[in-house]
């Protein structure tokens, strides 16, 4: 059963995925920002699996 919390986490996960994609396709991607975004995405993925 999908709760509101899980839906919010899924939306954040998708948003981070879009941000990572946008940063990767820039002419000079910010590797520090990419690392931070990936860590956030991983934390959200782990939270979704715990739910």
Steps between C-alpha positions, in 0.01 A plus 500: 500500500640838398486764773529873460849484646610239246349708220691807618824302517442360153441850365819628664691201359374576149581868539855420608534265204401786268745737670782246469423449132493876437830552679668212316401638161635851569823591320693514831316295763562583865633173641451612861135577434456168320645311797267681740194434282589131467538465877160661555347271240654195668367603843151536355525163325602338829210668680259370236627144546459525877137610463 
